[in-house]
């Protein structure tokens, strides 16, 4: 059992999370992405991959210099990826965008909207009254 697996198992026992202590369980792909994010956080990993091996799926975490060698999505990719994320996962749009842009190295100002700047590049986002993204420009 890997160190990350032991940490996840211990968390499952402490917090009574059946999926973290059971040898197998039913889950949909979105659940597996949540487990990947959790495993990366607990294990200080750089990335995760959900592998479908026919009879099941496996969440593998990746750690190392080759994974974290400084690759950053370009400005246009950041504008394309975020709308895909919020259409796939249920989350707080504004908080997710602020944290995503900060992780990409942008200086972020968040008030009613979000303005993020990195060098000469800028991203602006607007949100409706319930916090959903209504506009994303860059």
C-alpha positions, 0 to 999 in steps of 0.5 A: 500500500502506497503512502498516499493510499495509507493516508486516504485509508486513514482519512476514510476510517477517521471520517467514516468515508466508506469509499476510502476504506472499501476495496471496491465501490461504484462511482461515476467518472466525476466522483473519480475526479474528486478522488483524484483531487483529494489524493493529489492534495493529501499526497502532495502530488502534481497530477492525477489520471483516471484509467479505465481498464475495462472491468473498473477504473483506477485513479493514479497520482503522478509526482515528480519534476517531469510533471511539475516542470513549469508547464502552464497553459497559455492565455487562450487555453485558460479561457477555454478550459474554465467554461468546460470545468464549470459545465462539468462540475458543480462548484462556486464559479467565482471562487474556482476562477479566482483560485484557478487564475492564481494557480496560473500566476495571474494577479487577481482582483475580485470584487463583484467581478474578477480581473486577472492580469499576467504581464500584458494579458488580462482576463475579465469575468462577470457573474450574476446575482447567484454567482454564476459566470456570465462573461469571460473575456481575455 
